[in-house]
């Protein structure tokens, strides 16, 4: 048991990245964490990590201990899950990362319901504007588009396209565009969301599948999607937003979809997690739950 406890301790230490964060997570003092690491290294007879006050860097021996140790802990988890008589009783940690907008609107409510049904789940949901590639310690990422990394499993959660739309108030003052090229004479609300060229809006012809890219401009911009949507609702101009984000406003008539012969490019959401021999039942169960829940919550567009 001491060896298993040491493996779990060292994995948590490696994930945290420094002694201070580990101490905070374990409810211990930094000196206690440092002492335990020294005791582990003394028992093994090797140095596992070099450390400063801010950072911990694994040695080659530490990397090997972490990799094989994590595999052993996963095998133990697999064994214990397989012994459970009640397959519905999911338990254990579940660490998820998603974007702010989609995470708040859909992932958080579904996680809440999932944890209500499985109270032994220990969940953590981290939201960020631009989720980075999965790192050790994150079980599941919610991403737009399939990742290029073949070491990751990607399961489509929901089909999504970006929709050009505007408020009726704006369209009463300015005639609606018929083709993408007409956007040059309209006030477009610019969402500075990432490092890509956010002034290039792309559309696909519904009949010919021709793709066009249009340079847009406008006097109002923001790096937050909610701000852009409110500006559009207030009649300040056209916006290009994901269908999941504007489906309610479109259904209620507070926004109107434009360019009926054209569609925004696909921006599907995927559940992304590391490829490994054993996928914990709690992770598989939550992904299945997301697929079913999002099918009810989000009106998909082809």
C-alpha positions as CSV (number, residue, x, y, z in Angstrom):
1,X,0.0,0.0,0.0
2,X,2.9,2.3,0.7
3,X,4.1,2.0,-2.9
4,X,0.7,2.7,-4.3
5,X,0.3,5.7,-2.0
6,X,3.7,6.9,-3.2
7,X,2.7,6.5,-6.8
8,X,-0.5,8.5,-6.3
9,X,1.4,11.2,-4.4
10,X,4.1,11.5,-7.1
11,X,1.5,11.6,-9.9
12,X,-0.3,14.4,-8.1
13,X,3.0,16.2,-7.5
14,X,3.9,16.0,-11.2
15,X,0.5,17.2,-12.3
16,X,0.6,20.2,-10.0
17,X,4.1,21.2,-11.2
18,X,5.5,22.5,-7.9
19,X,5.6,21.8,-4.2
20,X,3.3,24.8,-3.2
21,X,0.4,23.7,-5.4
22,X,0.7,20.1,-4.3
23,X,0.7,21.2,-0.6
24,X,-2.4,23.3,-1.2
25,X,-4.2,20.4,-2.9
26,X,-3.3,17.9,-0.2
27,X,-3.9,20.3,2.7
28,X,-0.3,20.0,3.9
29,X,2.6,22.3,4.5
30,X,5.2,22.8,1.7
31,X,7.8,21.3,4.1
32,X,5.7,18.2,4.6
33,X,5.4,17.7,0.8
34,X,9.1,18.3,0.4
35,X,9.9,15.8,3.1
36,X,7.7,13.1,1.6
37,X,9.3,13.5,-1.8
38,X,12.8,13.2,-0.2
39,X,11.7,10.0,1.7
40,X,10.4,8.6,-1.6
41,X,13.7,9.3,-3.4
42,X,15.6,7.8,-0.5
43,X,13.5,4.6,-0.6
44,X,14.0,4.3,-4.4
45,X,17.6,5.4,-4.3
46,X,17.2,7.9,-7.2
47,X,16.5,11.6,-7.7
48,X,13.0,11.9,-9.2
49,X,12.8,15.7,-9.7
50,X,14.8,18.9,-9.4
51,X,12.8,21.6,-7.7
52,X,12.8,25.3,-7.1
53,X,10.3,27.3,-5.2
54,X,8.2,27.8,-8.4
55,X,8.8,24.7,-10.5
56,X,9.4,21.0,-10.4
57,X,11.2,19.3,-13.2
58,X,11.2,15.5,-13.5
59,X,14.5,13.6,-14.0
60,X,14.6,10.7,-16.5
61,X,14.0,8.4,-13.5
62,X,11.1,10.6,-12.4
63,X,9.6,10.4,-15.9
64,X,9.9,6.7,-16.0
65,X,8.4,6.3,-12.5
66,X,5.5,8.6,-13.4
67,X,4.7,6.9,-16.7
68,X,4.8,3.3,-15.4
69,X,3.3,4.3,-12.1
70,X,0.3,6.0,-13.8
71,X,-0.2,2.9,-15.9
72,X,-0.3,0.7,-12.7
73,X,-2.8,3.1,-11.0
74,X,-5.0,3.0,-14.1
75,X,-4.8,-0.8,-14.1
76,X,-5.8,-0.9,-10.5
77,X,-8.8,1.5,-11.2
78,X,-9.8,-0.8,-14.1
79,X,-9.7,-3.9,-11.8
80,X,-11.8,-2.2,-9.1
81,X,-14.3,-0.9,-11.6
82,X,-14.6,-4.3,-13.1
83,X,-15.3,-5.9,-9.7
84,X,-18.3,-3.5,-9.1
85,X,-21.6,-5.3,-9.2
86,X,-23.5,-2.1,-9.9
87,X,-22.4,-0.8,-13.3
88,X,-24.5,2.4,-12.8
89,X,-22.5,3.4,-9.7
90,X,-19.8,5.6,-11.3
91,X,-17.2,7.1,-9.0
92,X,-13.8,8.8,-9.0
93,X,-12.3,12.0,-10.4
94,X,-13.4,13.6,-13.6
95,X,-11.5,16.7,-14.8
96,X,-12.9,18.6,-17.8
97,X,-11.8,21.6,-19.8
98,X,-14.1,23.6,-22.2
99,X,-14.5,27.0,-23.6
100,X,-16.3,29.7,-21.6
101,X,-19.4,30.1,-23.7
102,X,-20.3,26.5,-24.6
103,X,-19.0,25.3,-21.2
104,X,-21.3,27.7,-19.2
105,X,-24.3,27.2,-21.4
106,X,-24.3,23.5,-21.9
107,X,-21.5,21.5,-20.3
108,X,-22.0,22.9,-16.8
109,X,-25.7,22.1,-16.6
110,X,-25.2,18.6,-18.0
111,X,-22.3,18.0,-15.6
112,X,-24.5,19.1,-12.7
113,X,-27.2,16.5,-13.7
114,X,-24.6,13.8,-14.2
115,X,-23.2,14.4,-10.8
116,X,-26.7,14.3,-9.3
117,X,-27.2,10.9,-10.8
118,X,-23.7,9.7,-9.7
119,X,-22.9,11.4,-6.4
120,X,-19.6,9.6,-6.0
121,X,-18.1,11.4,-9.0
122,X,-15.5,14.1,-8.0
123,X,-15.8,16.6,-10.9
124,X,-13.8,19.6,-11.8
125,X,-14.8,21.9,-14.8
126,X,-12.2,24.4,-16.0
127,X,-13.3,27.0,-18.5
128,X,-10.9,29.1,-20.6
129,X,-11.2,31.3,-23.7
130,X,-8.7,29.2,-25.7
131,X,-8.4,25.7,-24.4
132,X,-4.8,24.4,-24.9
133,X,-4.0,20.8,-25.9
134,X,-4.8,18.3,-23.3
135,X,-2.2,18.0,-20.5
136,X,-1.7,15.4,-17.8
137,X,-4.4,15.8,-15.2
138,X,-7.2,16.7,-17.6
139,X,-9.4,13.7,-18.5
140,X,-11.6,15.3,-21.1
141,X,-11.5,18.4,-23.3
142,X,-14.5,19.9,-25.2
143,X,-13.0,21.3,-28.4
144,X,-14.1,22.7,-31.8
145,X,-12.9,20.5,-34.5
146,X,-11.0,17.2,-34.5
147,X,-7.5,17.4,-33.1
148,X,-4.6,16.5,-35.4
149,X,-3.0,14.4,-32.7
150,X,-3.6,10.7,-33.4
151,X,-2.9,9.9,-29.8
152,X,-6.2,11.5,-28.9
153,X,-9.7,10.1,-29.2
154,X,-12.3,12.5,-30.6
155,X,-16.0,11.8,-30.5
156,X,-18.4,14.3,-32.1
157,X,-20.8,15.8,-29.5
158,X,-22.8,18.1,-31.7
159,X,-22.9,19.4,-35.2
160,X,-22.5,23.1,-35.4
161,X,-22.3,25.9,-38.0
162,X,-21.8,29.6,-37.8
163,X,-24.9,31.6,-38.7
164,X,-25.0,35.1,-40.1
165,X,-27.8,37.0,-38.4
166,X,-29.0,40.4,-37.3
167,X,-31.8,42.0,-35.3
168,X,-35.1,43.1,-37.0
169,X,-34.3,46.7,-36.0
170,X,-31.1,46.7,-38.0
171,X,-32.8,45.0,-41.0
172,X,-35.6,47.7,-41.0
173,X,-32.9,50.3,-41.6
174,X,-30.7,48.4,-44.0
175,X,-31.7,45.8,-46.6
176,X,-30.5,42.3,-45.9
177,X,-27.5,41.0,-47.9
178,X,-28.3,38.5,-50.6
179,X,-24.8,37.3,-51.3
180,X,-21.7,37.3,-49.1
181,X,-20.0,40.0,-51.1
182,X,-22.6,42.5,-50.0
183,X,-21.3,42.3,-46.4
184,X,-18.7,45.0,-47.4
185,X,-21.4,47.7,-47.2
186,X,-22.8,46.5,-43.9
187,X,-21.7,47.2,-40.3
188,X,-20.3,43.9,-39.1
189,X,-19.6,43.1,-35.5
190,X,-16.1,41.9,-35.1
191,X,-15.3,39.1,-32.6
192,X,-11.6,39.1,-31.9
193,X,-11.7,35.6,-30.5
194,X,-8.3,34.1,-31.4
195,X,-5.1,34.7,-33.4
196,X,-6.8,33.9,-36.7
197,X,-7.9,36.6,-39.2
198,X,-11.2,37.5,-37.5
199,X,-12.1,40.0,-40.3
200,X,-12.4,37.1,-42.8
201,X,-15.8,35.5,-42.8
202,X,-16.2,32.2,-44.7
203,X,-19.4,30.8,-46.3
204,X,-20.3,27.7,-48.3
205,X,-22.9,27.8,-51.1
206,X,-25.7,25.3,-50.1
207,X,-26.1,24.1,-53.7
208,X,-22.7,24.2,-55.3
209,X,-20.6,23.8,-52.1
210,X,-18.5,26.7,-53.3
211,X,-16.6,28.3,-50.5
212,X,-16.0,32.1,-50.4
213,X,-14.1,34.3,-47.9
214,X,-15.3,37.9,-47.4
215,X,-13.3,40.7,-45.8
216,X,-15.5,42.5,-43.3
217,X,-15.2,45.6,-41.2
218,X,-17.1,47.5,-38.6
219,X,-16.9,50.1,-35.9
220,X,-17.7,47.8,-33.0
221,X,-15.6,44.8,-31.8
222,X,-15.0,42.7,-28.7
223,X,-13.1,39.6,-27.6
224,X,-16.3,38.3,-25.9
225,X,-19.1,36.5,-27.8
226,X,-21.8,37.6,-25.3
227,X,-20.9,41.2,-25.9
228,X,-21.1,40.7,-29.7
229,X,-24.5,39.0,-29.4
230,X,-25.9,41.8,-27.2
231,X,-24.6,44.4,-29.7
232,X,-26.4,42.5,-32.5
233,X,-29.6,42.3,-30.5
234,X,-29.4,46.1,-29.9
235,X,-29.4,46.6,-33.7
236,X,-25.8,47.6,-34.2
237,X,-25.0,45.3,-37.1
238,X,-24.5,41.8,-38.5
239,X,-22.7,39.0,-36.6
240,X,-21.5,35.6,-37.4
241,X,-22.1,33.3,-34.4
242,X,-22.4,29.6,-33.7
243,X,-25.9,28.1,-34.2
244,X,-25.9,26.8,-30.6
245,X,-25.4,30.3,-29.3
246,X,-28.2,32.0,-31.2
247,X,-30.8,29.2,-31.5
248,X,-33.1,30.7,-28.9
249,X,-33.0,34.2,-30.3
250,X,-33.6,32.9,-33.8
251,X,-36.6,30.9,-32.6
252,X,-38.1,33.9,-30.8
253,X,-37.5,36.2,-33.7
254,X,-35.1,38.5,-31.8
255,X,-32.6,37.7,-34.5
256,X,-33.0,36.7,-38.1
257,X,-30.8,34.4,-40.1
258,X,-29.5,35.8,-43.3
259,X,-28.1,34.5,-46.6
260,X,-30.5,31.6,-46.9
261,X,-28.5,30.2,-49.9
262,X,-25.3,30.2,-48.0
263,X,-24.1,28.4,-44.8
264,X,-21.4,29.3,-42.4
265,X,-18.5,26.8,-42.1
266,X,-18.7,23.8,-39.8
267,X,-17.6,24.2,-36.2
268,X,-18.5,20.9,-34.6
269,X,-17.8,20.2,-31.0
270,X,-15.9,17.1,-30.0
271,X,-15.1,15.3,-26.8
272,X,-11.4,14.7,-26.8
273,X,-9.5,12.4,-24.4
274,X,-6.2,10.5,-24.4
275,X,-6.1,7.2,-26.2
276,X,-5.2,4.4,-23.8
277,X,-5.9,0.8,-23.2
278,X,-8.4,1.4,-20.4
279,X,-10.9,4.2,-20.6
280,X,-12.5,4.7,-17.1
281,X,-16.2,3.9,-17.0
282,X,-16.9,7.3,-15.5
283,X,-15.3,9.0,-18.5
284,X,-17.1,6.8,-21.0
285,X,-20.4,7.3,-19.1
286,X,-20.0,11.1,-19.1
287,X,-19.3,11.3,-22.8
288,X,-22.3,9.2,-23.5
289,X,-24.3,11.5,-21.2
290,X,-23.1,14.6,-23.1
291,X,-24.0,13.1,-26.5
292,X,-27.6,12.4,-25.4
293,X,-28.0,15.6,-23.4
294,X,-26.6,17.9,-26.2
295,X,-28.9,16.2,-28.7
296,X,-31.8,17.5,-26.7
297,X,-30.4,20.9,-25.9
298,X,-28.8,21.9,-29.2
299,X,-30.6,22.2,-32.5
300,X,-28.1,20.8,-34.9
301,X,-27.6,22.1,-38.4
302,X,-26.2,20.1,-41.3
